[in-house]
């Protein structure tokens, strides 16, 4: 995976200035930029899905044609991830695998 060569303080300042992310969410992005593998966990409503979608967005903007595998524990979480990603990148191509989806963005992509 491509290593990103930016400073920690730059990332903190950029996200604090341009987003509503809190300190722990910004720290997750920093860990993502510094490590080839990370795990995001936490209680409901803490922004795990949004952070994951932002990470996918960073990868897609900094690589050429890289495919990303996203694993979610529930179909609902997978739908939410896809919806956030489409909101961030309307031209993104997503192939959803798994159980039934209630999301409109996957209506032509049902198993």
Beta strands, then each sheet from edge to edge (+ up, - down):
end
